[in-house]
Amino acid sequence: LVLSQEEGRIVETDRAGNILSTLTITGDPTDTLNVGDMQHEGLTMDDQGFLYVTNENGGGSIASPEMWVYAPVPEPTGLLAVAGIAAGAVLRRRRHV
């Protein structure tokens, strides 16, 4: 996993450098900072596929660091998958302060 703080993007690559998937970090409408200014700096993933992303300024200042947790969501099945809409796992964000 590679984190681009300025772009607010997480990229999954294989050992050869091929991009396997991407996740664009988006803020909430009520956030006072744009995603780049939140300073996302650390990430890890657990065995169940939960992605943990930390930032220094996500709460609006360095006094309010945050951890964002993205939960894995299964790929769609049935008609959506047949129609080619399923492009891989989707992550859903939960915020932890």
Protein Blocks (a to p, Z undefined) as FASTA:
>chain_A
ZZdfklopacdddfkopafbdcdddddfklcbdfklnopabdcddfkopacdddfklnop
aklccddddddddddehjllmnomagbjcddddddZZ
